[in-house]
C-alpha cells in the first residue's frame, strides 16, 4: 500500500508499508516542499532546505495489535 496526498502547497503526507520478515510495518511521512533560506553566519549564499518527519510502527511479536 502506497499513497501520497498534497495537503497544501507546503506539506505532503505519504503512507506506505515496508516488510521485515513476515510482518508489514506502516510508515507515515510528512514532508515540506523545498524552501530557500537566506545566508546566515558562515554562509555566503541563499540555500534550500526540505524538512520532514518519518514515523514507523512495528507490532509486537507477542501480540497482534499495536
FENBEL-V94593 format. One record per pair of residues at least 24 apart in sequence whose C-alpha atoms are under 8 Angstrom apart, sorted by the first residue. I is the first residue (numbers start at 1). J is the second residue. D is the distance in whole Angstrom. If there is no record, write none. Layout:
I;J;D / I;J;D
This chain:
9;33;7 / 24;58;8 / 25;56;7 / 25;57;6 / 25;58;6 / 25;59;8 / 26;56;6 / 26;57;6 / 26;58;8 / 27;54;7 / 27;55;6 / 27;56;5 / 27;57;7 / 28;54;6 / 28;55;5 / 28;56;6 / 29;53;6 / 29;54;5 / 29;55;6 / 30;54;7
